[in-house]
Amino acid sequence: MKDIENISNSELSNLIDEWVKGERDRTIMKRRLIDCVCFEPLAEEFQLSARHIRKIVCKNEEKIFKHLP
């Protein structure tokens, strides 16, 4: 995972909005990357398994991190 500490929350949010398809997945990515919520609480919040959340996060991190400045 690339170092995202030097990227503002607004920049990260814009990248997520631009490159992640689906409102649910965008919300999951923002909760994970901006709010730093762990997988298990996200799974409960979205009524998905932690494994499914990890899959969503990993898939979308690849898309987002390709476009980091």
N, C-alpha and C positions, 0 to 999 in steps of 0.2 A: 504494500500500500504506500502510495506517495505521501509525503509530508504535507498535510493540509492545514497545519497550524498557522502558516503565513498567509492564508487566504481568508478574507473577511467572510462573515456569515452571509452577507448580501450577495457576494460573488458566488459562493457555494450554492446558495439558493437559486440564483439565476442559472447556473450550470445544470442543476437538477431539473429546473423547469424546462430548460431547452432540450435536454438529452434523455430524460426518463419519460417513457410512455405510461400513461395511466395515472389517474389521480391518486389511487391507493398507493401505488409504488412510489410516486413522488413524495407523498406524506411519510411513508415509511423511511425513505432515504433522508428526508429532512430531520425526522425524529432521531434517526441513528447518527448522522454526521454532524448536525448542528446542535441538537439537544443532548447528544451522547447517551441515548437510552440503550441499554443492553438488549440482547436478542430475546431473552425470556419475557421481560415486561412488554416488549413490542408484540410478541406472539399473543400474549393475553389481551393486549389492547386491540389488536386486529383480528382476534379469534382465528389465528393460524398457528401451525406448529412452529417451534423455534427453528427447526430444520428448513421449513419453507421460507421463513424470514431471512435466514442466512443465505439461501439460494437467491432470493430477490436482491439482497444487499450486494452480494458478490458479483452478480450479473451486471448490476447497475453501476457499481464502483468502477468496473472496467470501462464502461462507456464514459463516465464522468471524468475519470482520471486521465484519459487520453486527451482531454481538452483543457487541462490545467495549464495556466500560463507558465 
